[in-house]
């Protein structure tokens, strides 16, 4: 069996420890708003997403041991975590869209951010050409907090779908390493995206 455990550990480690003050969070608003409900929604969404990320790592390790059904169960739980994250960020998006006060507060905050300085603080080499950073900076610069939460929800939803399809297949003891690698690559991208959003909202 082609093993992926070393790659998995490397990917998760690199992504979770992206330089910056918010490496342990994912798309959280931190103290950028006085909206208690919005903070709660993004806190819970972050917890769920990171739980899913850890669950995927555990499932892949179990898969490396040839325990298909156990890996499938762990993967299904991770998919559920991503589903919870998607729901929380959809609720965060809707909260911003329904509350003019919250939208104005976050919009003002996002437009005041020095994005170049923020990115330099992340110690990354190509700030102007990073696709993931641009995906955060462009709506952020326009003050569109709801769009950031919409993208967070979409990313969590995509991982939910990919994980569900892949790990259901394991119950039939079918294993396609390339599909596992695709999930891990997507997870790495999404962990980085969320850390960028949190870095933008950090004061």
Secondary structure, DSSP 8 states (H G I E B T S, - for coil): ----HHHHHHHHHHHHT-SSTTTT-SS--TTS---HHHHHHHHHHHHHHHHHHHHHHHHHHHHHTT-HHHHHHHHHHHHHHHHHHHHHHHHHHHHHHH-HHHHHHHHHHHHH--HHHHHHHTT-S-TTT-HHHHHHHHHHHTT-HHHHHHHHHHHHHHHHHHHHHHHHHGGGT---HHHHHHHHHHHHHHHHHHHHHHHHH--
